[in-house]
Amino acid sequence: MVSKGGIAIKAFIVKCLQGFKKLRLWMLRLRGKTEHDVAAERIVSGQAWEEFCDTLKAAGSAMVFPGAPMDAFNQAEGYRYLSRLTRAGLEAFMEYADPKAPVLRRLAHETVKMGSDNPDNNYMNAQISGAFDYRIRGTRGSVHYLGFGSQKGHYGQGGEMPTTGYVEADDLEINPDGSFELIISARQQPGNWLPMEADSSMVIVRQTFKDRSREVPAELSIERISGDGIPSPVTAQSVDHGLNMASTLVAGASMLFAKWARDFQKHTNELPMFDPERSTKAGGDPNIIYYHSYWKLAPDEALVIEAEPPACESWNFQLDNHWFESLDYRYFTIHVNKHTAVYNDDGSVRIIVAHQDPGLPNWINTVGHDCGGMTFRWIRAEQHPQPRCKVVKFASLSAQPAPTKPV
């Protein structure tokens, strides 16, 4: 077992590594060296790679952060999670990092998950810069919801990714054949425009499905206006920066959500509202009210969640593992939404989180987990009623009346 002191030391090392990098660059600049000179030295000497590896190693402190389950199953998922973050970071900041030649790609998906990623969403991201203007072209498809946002920062930089602009498909002028164009710019544009700021660094596209099997996703591409679309040649500076950003993402994101898990255990098996301002800073959809929390159940227990959905565009509930990765929605029912739920006669809904099928509607499968995160969302809702939670014995569920009314 790693001591609390050891955990604190590892977390401190992550911060020190970042501070050392900044101090070293500052000292070299005092000697009259350019950023190109500094990066070239770091690449040739191997220092950039060594610091990348050191930061990844220090990121392991999230695995033993207070509140983390120490059994082999949860720890194995944790180290897989770190490997997924590493893959995501390298793709984002090495392979697709050039804002001169952006590519829309899925950063979070079925095998890269973070921050209670929404199973009803397709997330697409592209690296951008406030110094350029961009155009997104595409077709609307039939997906229930389509939204575009510009953001700055990332989870490795203080845990904040504030939104710098947001627009929804319903606000856009779309041609009869479903095609459209959207301009991304720090300067106001006529027609379809997504605002950004001088330090915006990413565009995120959210597609939300009622039922993935029945809807056609939007097909989208992005290009820099007045550019040739050719990425810049690789340089020592771009690789040095990419390795730094990728490792910082792994360390920063894993520590951020480790803290979430620790803090949310204070209200285990309850669903308090998540601070909307904090949610927006973390990159959450500004049209959603979130209820983030933690769940923990014994083998003979179940968690019953009851709510009265208000007038809203949608709502959903999902189950995560301890690392706030959504459970595997490809093969198991780990979430329910407005359009898949079965309702009571009075319009209320009852959701059952259990280790085995109770034979009742709205069962959420724990998929072999005994604890983890959970999230409830009201999406563009007129009101935000508080979901009610109660832990019961699994055997008692058969005595409760079953919902009979589908949406």
C-alpha positions as CSV (number, residue, x, y, z in Angstrom):
1,M,0.0,0.0,0.0
2,V,1.3,3.4,-0.9
3,S,1.3,5.9,1.9
4,K,-0.5,9.2,1.7
5,G,2.9,10.9,1.9
6,G,4.0,8.9,-1.2
7,I,0.9,10.0,-3.0
8,A,1.5,13.7,-2.1
9,I,5.1,13.4,-3.3
10,K,4.1,12.0,-6.7
11,A,1.5,14.7,-7.2
12,F,4.1,17.3,-6.1
13,I,6.5,15.8,-8.7
14,V,4.0,16.4,-11.5
15,K,3.8,20.1,-10.6
16,C,7.6,20.3,-10.1
17,L,8.3,18.8,-13.6
18,Q,6.1,21.4,-15.2
19,G,7.7,24.2,-13.2
20,F,11.1,23.0,-14.0
21,K,10.4,23.0,-17.7
22,K,9.2,26.6,-17.6
23,L,12.2,27.7,-15.4
24,R,14.7,26.0,-17.7
25,L,13.2,27.6,-20.8
26,W,13.3,31.0,-19.1
27,M,17.0,30.6,-18.1
28,L,18.0,29.6,-21.6
29,R,16.3,32.6,-23.1
30,L,18.2,34.8,-20.7
31,R,21.4,33.4,-22.4
32,G,20.1,34.7,-25.7
33,K,18.8,31.4,-27.1
34,T,15.6,31.2,-29.1
35,E,12.7,28.8,-28.5
36,H,13.9,26.9,-31.6
37,D,17.4,26.6,-30.1
38,V,16.0,25.4,-26.8
39,A,13.8,22.8,-28.4
40,A,16.6,21.6,-30.6
41,E,18.8,21.0,-27.6
42,R,16.1,19.2,-25.7
43,I,15.4,16.9,-28.6
44,V,19.0,16.1,-29.5
45,S,19.9,15.5,-25.8
46,G,16.8,13.3,-25.2
47,Q,15.7,15.6,-22.5
48,A,12.2,16.1,-24.1
49,W,11.6,12.4,-24.2
50,E,12.9,11.8,-20.6
51,E,10.6,14.5,-19.3
52,F,7.7,13.0,-21.2
53,C,8.4,9.6,-19.6
54,D,8.9,11.2,-16.2
55,T,5.5,12.9,-16.3
56,L,3.8,9.7,-17.4
57,K,5.4,7.9,-14.5
58,A,4.3,10.6,-12.1
59,A,0.7,10.4,-13.5
60,G,0.5,7.1,-11.8
61,S,-0.2,9.0,-8.5
62,A,-3.8,9.1,-9.6
63,M,-4.0,5.3,-9.2
64,V,-3.3,5.6,-5.5
65,F,-5.0,8.9,-4.8
66,P,-7.2,8.9,-1.7
67,G,-10.5,7.0,-2.3
68,A,-9.1,4.9,-5.2
69,P,-10.1,1.2,-4.9
70,M,-6.9,-0.9,-4.6
71,D,-8.2,-4.2,-5.9
72,A,-6.7,-5.7,-9.0
73,F,-9.8,-5.2,-11.2
74,N,-10.2,-1.5,-10.6
75,Q,-6.4,-0.9,-10.7
76,A,-6.2,-2.7,-14.0
77,E,-8.9,-0.5,-15.4
78,G,-7.0,2.5,-14.0
79,Y,-3.8,1.7,-15.8
80,R,-5.7,1.0,-19.0
81,Y,-7.2,4.4,-18.5
82,L,-3.8,6.0,-18.3
83,S,-2.8,4.2,-21.5
84,R,-5.9,5.5,-23.2
85,L,-5.2,9.1,-22.1
86,T,-1.6,8.7,-23.4
87,R,-3.0,7.6,-26.8
88,A,-5.4,10.5,-26.9
89,G,-2.8,13.0,-25.9
90,L,-0.3,11.9,-28.6
91,E,-3.0,11.9,-31.3
92,A,-4.2,15.4,-30.2
93,F,-0.8,17.1,-29.7
94,M,1.5,15.2,-32.0
95,E,-0.5,13.8,-34.9
96,Y,-3.2,16.3,-35.3
97,A,-1.8,19.3,-33.5
98,D,-1.2,21.8,-36.4
99,P,-3.9,24.5,-36.4
100,K,-2.9,25.3,-39.9
101,A,-4.2,21.9,-41.1
102,P,-7.0,20.9,-38.6
103,V,-8.7,17.5,-38.7
104,L,-12.0,16.7,-37.0
105,R,-11.6,13.5,-35.2
106,R,-13.1,11.6,-32.2
107,L,-11.0,12.4,-29.2
108,A,-13.4,10.6,-26.7
109,H,-15.0,7.4,-28.0
110,E,-15.6,3.8,-27.3
111,T,-12.0,3.1,-26.3
112,V,-10.9,6.6,-25.1
113,K,-13.1,7.9,-22.2
114,M,-12.8,10.6,-19.7
115,G,-14.8,12.9,-17.4
116,S,-18.0,10.8,-17.5
117,D,-18.2,10.9,-21.3
118,N,-21.8,10.8,-22.5
119,P,-22.8,7.5,-24.2
120,D,-25.5,9.3,-26.2
121,N,-22.8,11.6,-27.7
122,N,-20.4,11.5,-30.5
123,Y,-17.6,14.0,-29.6
124,M,-15.4,15.4,-32.4
125,N,-12.4,17.8,-31.8
126,A,-9.9,19.7,-33.9
127,Q,-7.0,21.9,-32.9
128,I,-7.5,25.5,-33.9
129,S,-5.9,28.9,-33.3
130,G,-7.5,32.3,-32.8
131,A,-5.0,33.7,-35.3
132,F,-6.8,32.0,-38.2
133,D,-10.4,31.6,-39.5
134,Y,-11.9,28.2,-40.3
135,R,-14.8,26.7,-42.2
136,I,-16.8,23.6,-41.2
137,R,-18.7,22.0,-44.0
138,G,-21.1,19.1,-43.7
139,T,-24.5,17.6,-43.8
140,R,-26.9,17.8,-40.8
141,G,-28.0,14.2,-40.8
142,S,-30.9,13.1,-38.6
143,V,-29.0,13.1,-35.2
144,H,-31.2,14.5,-32.5
145,Y,-28.8,17.3,-31.4
146,L,-25.8,18.9,-33.0
147,G,-23.8,21.6,-31.3
148,F,-20.4,23.4,-32.0
149,G,-18.2,25.0,-29.3
150,S,-14.8,26.7,-29.2
151,Q,-12.7,26.2,-26.1
152,K,-9.3,27.1,-24.7
153,G,-6.9,25.2,-22.4
154,H,-7.1,21.5,-21.7
155,Y,-7.4,19.2,-18.6
156,G,-3.7,19.4,-18.0
157,Q,-3.8,23.1,-17.5
158,G,-5.5,23.7,-14.2
159,G,-8.4,21.4,-15.0
160,E,-10.3,24.1,-16.9
161,M,-11.5,24.2,-20.5
162,P,-13.8,27.2,-20.7
163,T,-16.1,27.7,-23.6
164,T,-15.3,30.7,-25.8
165,G,-18.2,30.3,-28.2
166,Y,-21.1,28.0,-28.8
167,V,-23.8,27.6,-31.5
168,E,-26.4,24.9,-32.1
169,A,-27.6,23.4,-35.4
170,D,-31.0,24.8,-34.8
171,D,-29.5,28.3,-34.9
172,L,-27.8,27.7,-38.3
173,E,-29.0,28.4,-41.8
174,I,-29.2,24.9,-43.4
175,N,-29.9,24.2,-47.0
176,P,-32.9,22.0,-48.0
177,D,-30.6,19.1,-48.8
178,G,-29.2,19.3,-45.3
179,S,-25.8,20.8,-46.2
180,F,-24.4,23.9,-44.4
181,E,-21.2,25.8,-43.7
182,L,-20.1,27.3,-40.4
183,I,-17.4,30.0,-40.0
184,I,-15.2,29.9,-36.9
185,S,-13.5,33.2,-36.2
186,A,-12.5,35.6,-33.5
187,R,-14.1,38.4,-35.6
188,Q,-17.9,38.6,-36.1
189,Q,-19.0,37.0,-39.4
190,P,-22.2,37.2,-41.4
191,G,-24.4,34.1,-41.5
192,N,-23.4,31.0,-39.6
193,W,-20.7,32.0,-37.2
194,L,-19.0,30.2,-34.2
195,P,-17.2,32.8,-32.1
196,M,-13.8,32.1,-30.6
197,E,-11.1,34.2,-28.8
198,A,-7.5,34.9,-29.5
199,D,-6.4,32.1,-27.2
200,S,-9.0,29.5,-28.3
201,S,-7.3,26.2,-29.1
202,M,-9.9,23.6,-29.9
203,V,-13.3,23.2,-31.5
204,I,-15.6,20.5,-30.1
205,V,-18.6,19.1,-31.9
206,R,-21.3,17.3,-29.9
207,Q,-23.8,15.0,-31.6
208,T,-26.5,13.6,-29.2
209,F,-28.6,10.7,-30.2
210,K,-32.0,9.5,-29.1
211,D,-31.2,6.1,-30.5
212,R,-27.9,5.5,-32.3
213,S,-29.3,2.6,-34.3
214,R,-32.0,4.8,-35.9
215,E,-30.3,8.1,-36.5
216,V,-27.8,9.3,-39.2
217,P,-24.9,11.3,-37.7
218,A,-23.7,14.6,-39.2
219,E,-20.8,14.3,-41.6
220,L,-18.4,17.1,-41.1
221,S,-15.0,18.4,-42.2
222,I,-12.9,21.5,-41.3
223,E,-10.5,23.6,-43.2
224,R,-8.5,26.8,-42.6
225,I,-9.7,29.6,-44.7
226,S,-7.0,31.0,-47.0
227,G,-4.7,28.1,-46.3
228,D,-3.5,25.3,-48.5
229,G,-4.4,22.6,-45.9
230,I,-0.8,21.3,-45.8
231,P,0.6,20.8,-42.3
232,S,3.9,22.4,-41.3
233,P,7.0,20.1,-41.5
234,V,7.9,18.5,-38.2
235,T,10.3,20.5,-36.1
236,A,12.2,20.0,-32.9
237,Q,9.9,22.7,-31.4
238,S,6.7,21.0,-32.5
239,V,7.8,17.6,-31.1
240,D,9.1,19.1,-27.9
241,H,5.8,20.9,-27.4
242,G,3.7,17.9,-28.4
243,L,5.4,15.6,-25.9
244,N,5.0,18.2,-23.2
245,M,1.3,18.8,-23.9
246,A,0.5,15.1,-24.2
247,S,2.1,14.1,-21.0
248,T,0.6,17.1,-19.2
249,L,-2.9,16.0,-20.4
250,V,-2.3,12.5,-19.0
251,A,-1.1,13.8,-15.6
252,G,-3.6,16.6,-15.4
253,A,-6.8,14.8,-16.5
254,S,-6.1,11.7,-14.4
255,M,-5.5,13.8,-11.3
256,L,-8.6,16.0,-12.0
257,F,-10.9,13.1,-12.1
258,A,-9.2,11.3,-9.2
259,K,-10.1,14.4,-7.2
260,W,-13.7,14.2,-8.5
261,A,-14.0,10.6,-7.4
262,R,-12.6,11.5,-3.9
263,D,-14.9,14.5,-3.5
264,F,-18.0,12.7,-4.9
265,Q,-17.6,9.9,-2.4
266,K,-18.7,12.4,0.3
267,H,-22.3,12.0,-1.2
268,T,-22.1,8.3,-2.3
269,N,-25.4,7.0,-3.7
270,E,-26.9,10.5,-3.9
271,L,-27.1,12.9,-6.9
272,P,-26.5,16.5,-5.8
273,M,-26.4,19.2,-8.5
274,F,-23.0,19.9,-9.9
275,D,-22.0,23.5,-9.8
276,P,-22.9,24.9,-13.3
277,E,-20.0,27.3,-13.3
278,R,-17.5,24.6,-12.4
279,S,-19.1,22.4,-15.1
280,T,-18.6,25.1,-17.8
281,K,-15.0,25.6,-16.8
282,A,-14.4,21.9,-17.2
283,G,-15.7,22.0,-20.7
284,G,-19.3,20.9,-20.0
285,D,-22.2,21.7,-22.4
286,P,-23.6,25.0,-21.2
287,N,-27.2,23.8,-22.0
288,I,-27.0,20.9,-19.5
289,I,-27.4,20.8,-15.8
290,Y,-25.3,17.9,-14.4
291,Y,-25.7,15.8,-11.3
292,H,-22.3,14.1,-10.8
293,S,-21.7,11.7,-7.9
294,Y,-20.4,8.3,-6.8
295,W,-22.1,4.9,-6.3
296,K,-21.2,1.9,-4.3
297,L,-23.2,-1.3,-3.8
298,A,-22.8,-4.6,-2.0
299,P,-23.6,-7.7,-3.9
300,D,-27.1,-7.9,-2.5
301,E,-28.0,-4.2,-2.9
302,A,-29.5,-2.0,-5.7
303,L,-29.7,1.7,-6.1
304,V,-33.2,3.0,-7.0
305,I,-33.3,6.5,-8.6
306,E,-36.6,8.3,-9.1
307,A,-37.3,11.6,-10.9
308,E,-40.1,13.6,-12.4
309,P,-38.7,14.7,-15.8
310,P,-39.7,18.3,-16.6
311,A,-40.3,19.7,-20.1
312,C,-36.9,19.3,-21.7
313,E,-35.1,18.4,-24.9
314,S,-33.8,15.3,-23.3
315,W,-32.3,13.7,-20.1
316,N,-30.1,10.8,-19.3
317,F,-28.4,8.8,-16.6
318,Q,-25.2,6.8,-16.9
319,L,-22.9,4.7,-14.9
320,D,-19.1,5.0,-14.9
321,N,-16.2,3.2,-13.3
322,H,-14.1,4.8,-10.6
323,W,-12.0,6.7,-13.2
324,F,-15.1,8.4,-14.6
325,E,-15.0,6.4,-17.8
326,S,-18.5,5.4,-19.0
327,L,-19.0,1.7,-18.8
328,D,-19.0,-0.3,-22.0
329,Y,-22.2,0.9,-23.7
330,R,-21.4,-1.1,-26.9
331,Y,-22.4,-4.4,-25.2
332,F,-24.2,-3.5,-22.0
333,T,-27.1,-1.3,-20.9
334,I,-25.3,1.2,-18.7
335,H,-27.4,4.3,-19.4
336,V,-31.0,5.3,-20.1
337,N,-32.4,8.5,-21.7
338,K,-35.7,10.3,-22.3
339,H,-36.4,8.3,-25.4
340,T,-35.4,4.8,-24.2
341,A,-36.9,4.9,-20.7
342,V,-40.1,3.3,-19.6
343,Y,-42.2,5.6,-17.5
344,N,-44.8,5.3,-14.6
345,D,-48.4,6.2,-15.3
346,D,-47.8,9.7,-13.7
347,G,-44.9,10.4,-16.0
348,S,-42.2,9.8,-13.4
349,V,-39.3,7.5,-14.0
350,R,-37.6,4.9,-11.9
351,I,-34.1,3.7,-12.7
352,I,-32.6,0.6,-11.1
353,V,-28.8,0.2,-10.8
354,A,-28.1,-3.4,-9.9
355,H,-25.5,-6.2,-10.4
356,Q,-28.1,-8.5,-12.0
357,D,-31.3,-8.1,-14.0
358,P,-34.2,-7.5,-11.6
359,G,-36.7,-8.2,-14.4
360,L,-37.9,-4.6,-14.3
361,P,-37.6,-1.8,-16.8
362,N,-34.8,0.8,-16.8
363,W,-32.2,-1.6,-15.4
364,I,-28.6,-0.2,-15.4
365,N,-26.0,-3.0,-15.5
366,T,-23.0,-2.5,-13.2
367,V,-20.9,-4.8,-15.5
368,G,-19.0,-6.4,-12.7
369,H,-18.2,-3.2,-10.9
370,D,-19.1,-2.5,-7.2
371,C,-18.3,1.2,-7.3
372,G,-17.7,4.1,-9.6
373,G,-19.0,7.5,-10.8
374,M,-22.5,8.3,-12.1
375,T,-24.0,11.2,-13.9
376,F,-27.6,12.5,-14.4
377,R,-28.3,15.2,-17.0
378,W,-31.2,17.6,-17.6
379,I,-30.7,18.9,-21.2
380,R,-32.3,22.2,-22.1
381,A,-34.9,21.7,-19.3
382,E,-37.4,24.3,-18.1
383,Q,-36.9,23.1,-14.5
384,H,-34.3,21.0,-12.7
385,P,-36.1,18.7,-10.3
386,Q,-33.8,16.9,-7.8
387,P,-33.4,13.1,-8.5
388,R,-34.1,11.0,-5.4
389,C,-31.8,8.0,-4.6
390,K,-32.3,5.1,-2.3
391,V,-30.2,1.9,-1.6
392,V,-32.4,-1.2,-1.2
393,K,-31.9,-4.9,-0.9
394,F,-32.0,-6.5,-4.4
395,A,-34.5,-9.1,-3.2
396,S,-37.0,-6.3,-2.3
397,L,-37.3,-5.0,-5.8
398,S,-39.9,-7.6,-6.9
399,A,-42.3,-6.1,-4.4
400,Q,-42.2,-2.7,-6.0
401,P,-44.7,-1.7,-8.7
402,A,-43.2,-1.9,-12.2
403,P,-43.4,1.0,-14.7
404,T,-45.7,0.2,-17.6
405,K,-45.7,3.2,-19.8
406,P,-43.0,3.8,-22.5
407,V,-42.3,7.3,-23.6
